[in-house]
Amino acid sequence: MPKVSIIVPVYQVEKYLRKCLDSLVHQTLQDIEILVVNDGSPDHSQIIIDEYQHQYPVIIKSFFKENGGLSEARNFGLDRAKGEFIGFVDSDDSVSVTMFEEMYALAKNHAAEMVVCNLQKVDEFGNITQKLTQIPNMPEKIDLETHFSVFSDLSYFACNKIFKKELFENKRFKKNIHFEDIQLIPQLLLECRTIAQTQCYHYDYLERKDSITKTHNRSGLDILKAVEAVNVAFEKSQYAAKNKELKNFNILEGVYTFLAYLAFVKDDRSYGEMSNALKSFSRKHHLSKREIFTYQRFEKNYLLSLPLKKKVFYFLYFTGLYSFVRKLI
């Protein structure tokens, strides 16, 4: 059994794929398998995959399937993964060569079901544009019963974590939606008792100019659908009594994450529909403006910690002035 199975979905990334695979085949943790899932990519990605499989036949496992989207490609890999732990790497990103060695060691040392590392955004020239610290001011080993604030503070990327395989026993990424990480990763955390973390920035997240995430439209409503799915799972979980943390999760992901997306929606009709959906979500979960304004993340006021442009947008939105300013623009 490999120690870690790394699932790499591939779609139209021939420009970046070699850098990604180079960072994986040279991992200092040798006992791994790399499941490269070509999700019907129409470019020359398969040629590159074949090249690496020929050169590294022991650890590279190549699969080709008809295009079905990121969730389906990840699930395809999960169904075939044999590792003790599971990791996900997007095929236009790259990782440090020690990432999986350190994270696996933390998992074993602390009997953790999930391990988290920091990540950083980079541009196409490799320049670091933003450092994303994940769990500051917390111990290496985190007992969730004692430190459950992590549930509402954590960023729910799939790519900067490893997961004990058993967490996926009855769970998969939901197909045909956007923001599938927000829908699934919190549900996996609810199955955990112990997680571990490293403050190392092991994961380089590429911000591409041509990225699909730059297109902001009604698909952003999937954020609220994902958060609602987590609410349902929360009520059935071992942490169901921790209502404060659930409310804070709804504020961070259902309000702030949603608004960060909404700010870039250009179509007025879509913007209006999404804004009304947010108001309905806030009413349903009894989120007052006071609670939203005073929400603390990592023991600091979240709104005050944001860059000036975001502060201004959130202030204008919650005071009802943004719609007026939007019309003027």
C-alpha positions as CSV (number, residue, x, y, z in Angstrom):
1,M,0.0,0.0,0.0
2,P,1.5,3.4,-1.0
3,K,1.7,5.9,1.8
4,V,0.1,8.7,-0.3
5,S,-2.0,8.6,-3.5
6,I,-1.8,11.9,-5.3
7,I,-4.6,12.6,-7.7
8,V,-3.9,15.0,-10.6
9,P,-6.9,15.8,-12.9
10,V,-5.7,17.1,-16.3
11,Y,-7.5,19.3,-18.7
12,Q,-5.9,21.7,-21.2
13,V,-2.8,22.4,-19.2
14,E,0.0,21.3,-21.6
15,K,1.8,24.6,-20.9
16,Y,2.0,23.9,-17.1
17,L,1.9,20.1,-16.8
18,R,5.6,19.4,-16.9
19,K,6.3,21.7,-14.0
20,C,3.5,20.1,-12.0
21,L,4.6,16.5,-12.6
22,D,8.3,17.4,-12.0
23,S,7.4,18.6,-8.5
24,L,5.6,15.3,-7.9
25,V,8.0,12.7,-9.3
26,H,10.9,14.2,-7.3
27,Q,9.1,14.0,-3.9
28,T,11.4,13.0,-1.0
29,L,8.6,10.7,0.1
30,Q,9.3,7.7,-2.2
31,D,6.4,5.4,-1.4
32,I,3.7,7.3,-3.3
33,E,1.5,6.8,-6.4
34,I,0.6,9.6,-8.8
35,L,-2.8,9.1,-10.5
36,V,-2.9,11.3,-13.5
37,V,-6.4,11.5,-14.8
38,N,-6.7,13.0,-18.3
39,D,-10.3,14.3,-18.3
40,G,-10.7,14.2,-22.1
41,S,-8.2,17.1,-22.7
42,P,-8.1,18.1,-26.3
43,D,-4.6,19.5,-26.3
44,H,-1.2,17.6,-26.2
45,S,-1.4,16.9,-22.4
46,Q,-1.6,13.1,-23.0
47,I,1.7,13.2,-24.9
48,I,3.3,14.7,-21.8
49,I,1.6,12.2,-19.5
50,D,2.9,9.3,-21.6
51,E,6.4,10.7,-21.5
52,Y,6.4,10.8,-17.7
53,Q,4.7,7.4,-17.3
54,H,7.4,5.9,-19.5
55,Q,10.2,7.6,-17.4
56,Y,8.6,6.9,-14.0
57,P,6.5,3.7,-14.5
58,V,6.6,2.7,-10.8
59,I,4.8,5.8,-9.5
60,I,3.0,7.4,-12.4
61,K,-0.4,5.8,-13.2
62,S,-2.1,7.2,-16.3
63,F,-5.8,7.2,-17.0
64,F,-7.9,8.7,-19.8
65,K,-11.7,9.3,-19.5
66,E,-14.2,11.4,-21.4
67,N,-14.5,15.0,-20.2
68,G,-16.7,15.3,-17.1
69,G,-15.3,18.1,-15.1
70,L,-13.0,18.4,-12.1
71,S,-15.2,16.6,-9.5
72,E,-15.7,13.6,-11.8
73,A,-12.0,13.4,-12.5
74,R,-11.1,13.5,-8.8
75,N,-13.7,10.9,-8.0
76,F,-12.3,8.7,-10.8
77,G,-8.9,8.9,-9.1
78,L,-10.4,8.2,-5.7
79,D,-12.1,5.0,-7.0
80,R,-8.6,3.7,-8.0
81,A,-6.4,5.1,-5.3
82,K,-4.6,2.6,-3.1
83,G,-2.8,4.9,-0.7
84,E,-3.2,5.2,3.1
85,F,-3.7,8.9,2.5
86,I,-5.0,10.9,-0.4
87,G,-3.8,14.2,-1.8
88,F,-5.0,16.4,-4.7
89,V,-2.8,18.6,-6.9
90,D,-4.2,20.7,-9.7
91,S,-2.3,20.1,-12.9
92,D,-1.3,23.8,-13.4
93,D,0.0,24.1,-9.9
94,S,3.2,22.7,-8.3
95,V,4.4,21.7,-4.8
96,S,7.6,21.6,-2.8
97,V,9.6,18.4,-3.0
98,T,9.2,17.8,0.7
99,M,5.5,18.4,0.9
100,F,4.2,14.9,1.2
101,E,7.1,13.6,3.3
102,E,6.4,16.2,6.0
103,M,2.6,16.0,5.9
104,Y,2.6,12.2,6.0
105,A,5.0,12.3,9.0
106,L,2.7,14.7,10.8
107,A,-0.3,12.5,10.1
108,K,1.5,9.4,11.6
109,N,3.1,11.3,14.5
110,H,-0.2,12.8,15.7
111,A,-2.7,10.1,14.5
112,A,-4.3,12.8,12.4
113,E,-7.0,12.1,9.8
114,M,-6.2,15.4,7.9
115,V,-3.1,17.5,7.6
116,V,-2.9,21.0,6.3
117,C,-0.1,23.2,4.9
118,N,0.2,26.8,3.9
119,L,0.0,27.8,0.3
120,Q,1.0,30.8,-1.8
121,K,-0.3,32.3,-5.0
122,V,2.2,32.7,-7.9
123,D,2.0,34.2,-11.3
124,E,3.0,32.6,-14.6
125,F,6.6,33.8,-14.0
126,G,6.8,32.1,-10.6
127,N,6.6,35.3,-8.6
128,I,4.8,35.0,-5.3
129,T,1.8,37.3,-5.3
130,Q,0.2,36.3,-2.0
131,K,0.9,34.1,0.9
132,L,-2.1,32.3,2.4
133,T,-1.4,31.3,6.0
134,Q,-4.0,28.6,7.0
135,I,-4.0,28.0,10.7
136,P,-1.8,30.6,12.6
137,N,-1.4,30.6,16.3
138,M,-2.4,27.0,16.7
139,P,-0.4,23.9,17.8
140,E,1.0,21.4,15.3
141,K,-1.5,18.8,16.6
142,I,-5.1,20.1,16.8
143,D,-7.7,18.3,18.8
144,L,-11.0,19.4,17.2
145,E,-13.1,18.9,20.3
146,T,-10.9,21.5,22.1
147,H,-10.1,23.8,19.1
148,F,-13.2,23.5,17.0
149,S,-12.9,27.2,15.9
150,V,-10.8,25.7,13.2
151,F,-14.0,24.6,11.5
152,S,-15.1,28.2,10.8
153,D,-11.6,29.6,10.3
154,L,-10.1,27.1,7.8
155,S,-9.9,27.7,4.1
156,Y,-11.4,24.7,2.4
157,F,-9.0,24.1,-0.5
158,A,-8.6,20.4,-1.3
159,C,-5.1,20.9,-2.7
160,N,-3.1,21.9,0.4
161,K,-4.2,18.9,2.5
162,I,-3.8,15.2,2.8
163,F,-6.7,13.0,4.0
164,K,-6.9,9.6,5.5
165,K,-8.5,7.4,2.8
166,E,-11.3,6.2,5.0
167,L,-12.7,9.7,5.1
168,F,-13.9,9.2,1.5
169,E,-15.6,5.9,2.3
170,N,-19.1,7.3,1.7
171,K,-18.2,10.7,0.3
172,R,-17.3,12.1,-3.1
173,F,-17.0,15.4,-4.8
174,K,-20.4,16.5,-6.1
175,K,-20.5,16.5,-9.9
176,N,-21.6,19.4,-12.2
177,I,-21.2,22.2,-9.6
178,H,-18.6,24.9,-9.0
179,F,-17.0,25.3,-5.6
180,E,-17.0,21.6,-4.9
181,D,-14.3,22.0,-2.3
182,I,-16.5,24.1,-0.1
183,Q,-19.2,21.4,-0.4
184,L,-17.1,18.4,0.5
185,I,-13.9,19.3,2.5
186,P,-15.8,20.7,5.6
187,Q,-17.9,17.5,5.6
188,L,-14.6,15.5,5.7
189,L,-13.4,17.6,8.6
190,L,-16.6,16.8,10.5
191,E,-15.5,13.1,10.4
192,C,-12.1,14.0,12.0
193,R,-11.1,14.1,15.6
194,T,-7.5,15.2,15.1
195,I,-5.9,17.2,12.4
196,A,-2.3,18.4,12.1
197,Q,-0.7,21.3,10.4
198,T,2.6,22.7,9.2
199,Q,3.4,26.4,8.7
200,C,5.5,25.6,5.6
201,Y,4.3,27.0,2.3
202,H,4.4,23.7,0.4
203,Y,1.8,24.5,-2.3
204,D,2.1,27.0,-5.2
205,Y,-1.3,28.0,-6.6
206,L,-1.0,29.4,-10.1
207,E,-3.2,32.4,-10.9
208,R,-3.7,32.1,-14.6
209,K,-4.9,35.0,-16.7
210,D,-7.1,32.6,-18.7
211,S,-8.5,30.8,-15.7
212,I,-12.2,29.9,-15.7
213,T,-12.4,31.4,-12.2
214,K,-12.1,34.8,-13.8
215,T,-15.6,34.4,-15.3
216,H,-18.1,35.5,-12.6
217,N,-21.7,34.7,-13.2
218,R,-24.7,32.8,-11.7
219,S,-22.5,29.8,-11.1
220,G,-21.5,31.6,-7.9
221,L,-24.8,30.5,-6.4
222,D,-23.2,27.2,-6.0
223,I,-21.3,28.6,-3.1
224,L,-24.5,29.0,-1.1
225,K,-25.7,25.5,-2.2
226,A,-22.4,24.1,-1.0
227,V,-22.7,25.8,2.3
228,E,-26.2,24.5,2.7
229,A,-25.0,21.0,2.1
230,V,-22.5,21.4,4.9
231,N,-25.2,22.7,7.3
232,V,-27.2,19.5,6.7
233,A,-24.1,17.3,7.4
234,F,-23.2,19.4,10.4
235,E,-26.6,18.7,12.1
236,K,-25.9,14.9,11.8
237,S,-22.2,15.1,12.9
238,Q,-20.4,14.5,16.2
239,Y,-20.1,18.3,16.5
240,A,-23.8,19.2,16.1
241,A,-24.0,21.0,19.4
242,K,-21.3,23.6,18.4
243,N,-23.7,26.1,17.0
244,K,-21.4,29.1,17.3
245,E,-18.8,27.6,15.0
246,L,-21.5,26.7,12.5
247,K,-22.8,30.2,12.5
248,N,-19.2,31.5,11.9
249,F,-18.8,29.1,9.1
250,N,-21.9,30.4,7.5
251,I,-20.6,34.0,7.9
252,L,-17.2,33.2,6.4
253,E,-18.2,31.0,3.5
254,G,-21.8,31.9,2.9
255,V,-21.4,35.7,3.3
256,Y,-17.8,36.8,2.8
257,T,-16.7,34.2,0.3
258,F,-20.0,34.7,-1.7
259,L,-19.6,38.5,-1.6
260,A,-16.0,38.3,-2.8
261,Y,-17.4,36.5,-5.8
262,L,-20.4,38.7,-6.3
263,A,-18.2,41.8,-6.4
264,F,-17.0,40.7,-9.9
265,V,-20.4,39.8,-11.4
266,K,-21.0,42.3,-14.2
267,D,-24.5,41.3,-15.4
268,D,-27.1,43.3,-13.5
269,R,-29.8,40.7,-13.6
270,S,-27.4,38.0,-12.3
271,Y,-26.1,40.3,-9.7
272,G,-29.6,41.1,-8.5
273,E,-30.6,37.5,-8.3
274,M,-27.5,36.5,-6.4
275,S,-27.8,39.4,-4.0
276,N,-31.4,38.4,-3.2
277,A,-30.2,34.8,-2.6
278,L,-27.6,36.1,-0.1
279,K,-30.3,38.0,1.8
280,S,-32.5,34.9,1.9
281,F,-29.5,32.8,3.1
282,S,-28.7,35.4,5.9
283,R,-32.4,35.4,7.0
284,K,-32.6,31.6,7.1
285,H,-29.5,31.3,9.2
286,H,-30.3,34.3,11.4
287,L,-27.1,36.2,10.5
288,S,-27.4,39.8,11.6
289,K,-25.2,42.6,10.3
290,R,-23.7,43.0,13.7
291,E,-22.6,39.4,13.7
292,I,-21.2,39.7,10.2
293,F,-19.3,42.9,11.0
294,T,-17.9,41.6,14.3
295,Y,-17.0,38.1,13.0
296,Q,-13.5,37.1,14.2
297,R,-11.2,34.8,12.3
298,F,-8.2,33.5,14.2
299,E,-9.2,35.8,17.0
300,K,-9.0,39.0,14.9
301,N,-11.8,41.0,13.4
302,Y,-12.1,39.6,9.9
303,L,-13.5,42.7,8.2
304,L,-10.8,45.0,9.6
305,S,-8.0,42.5,8.5
306,L,-9.0,42.8,4.8
307,P,-7.4,45.0,2.1
308,L,-9.0,48.5,1.7
309,K,-10.9,47.8,-1.5
310,K,-12.6,44.8,0.1
311,K,-13.5,46.8,3.2
312,V,-15.0,49.5,1.1
313,F,-17.0,47.0,-1.0
314,Y,-18.4,45.2,2.0
315,F,-19.2,48.4,3.8
316,L,-21.1,49.8,0.8
317,Y,-22.9,46.5,0.3
318,F,-24.1,46.2,3.8
319,T,-25.2,49.8,4.0
320,G,-27.2,49.5,0.8
321,L,-25.0,52.0,-1.0
322,Y,-23.3,49.6,-3.4
323,S,-26.4,49.2,-5.6
324,F,-26.5,53.0,-6.0
325,V,-22.8,53.2,-6.8
326,R,-23.1,50.3,-9.2
327,K,-25.9,52.2,-11.1
328,L,-23.7,55.3,-11.3
329,I,-20.8,53.2,-12.7
